[in-house]
């Protein structure tokens, strides 16, 4: 086997190892991001529940206030009825028309007060019934939300346990692929990864441009890339380039591997 072929195989092996390392590290990134987001998701749901509980409590207090107002109006009616009886009794002992007129006027006034209180009570009863309907619906909705939160916590706990198991296996696999790459290249990979926003240090070239970039590489560089004779760096993003065909091969292997982990 010629030296040129040996070099080509070495570059391909390096690219395969690096891209597998990238796929594994990206999946670990996803797991860790998910783990960080779980408390925020739960907190958001709990805050939503607390707002709903506060709203329900406000409605209950509103209903209680309306009931107190109804009681007050009923007391006013009883008070007016007592006064009417009192004035009616006083009419039996009136000495002149002036006193009789004054008592009749007071009786009419108290009757109007009773009518007004009854009207207010009627309006308050309509209002309280509407508030009770709203309360019932909100309590039912709250119950469903609480059940959703309970199941969500249970579901997330199960996913986190599975993710912990998967991450442990992936870290071991990552270490295995790291050993297939010489230390200087591994450090370059780590440096690129830490310097890019999405942690992608290896970029498959699709339709003449690295994935996630609108800037195409030169035809000469693309020709060198598909020959797989040397490692190439994208001059714009600083990422290591890999041809899409080789990347696709490793992605298929990675999918098989990941499916086995989850079984």
Buried (B, 14 or more C-beta within 10 A) or exposed (E): EEEEEEEBEEBBEBBBBBBBBBBBBBBBBEBEEBBEEBEEEBEEBEEEBEEBBEBBEEBBEBBEEBEEBBEBBEEBBEBBBEBBEEBEEBEEEBEEEEEEEBBBEBBEBBEEBBEBBBEBBEEBEEBBEEBBEBBEEBBEEBEEBBEEBEEBBEEBEEBBEEBEEBBEBBEEBBEEBBEBBEEEBBEBBBEBBEEBEEBBBBBBBBEEBBBBBEEBBEEEBBEBBEEBBEBBBBEEBBBBBBBBEBBEEBBEEBEEBBEEBEE
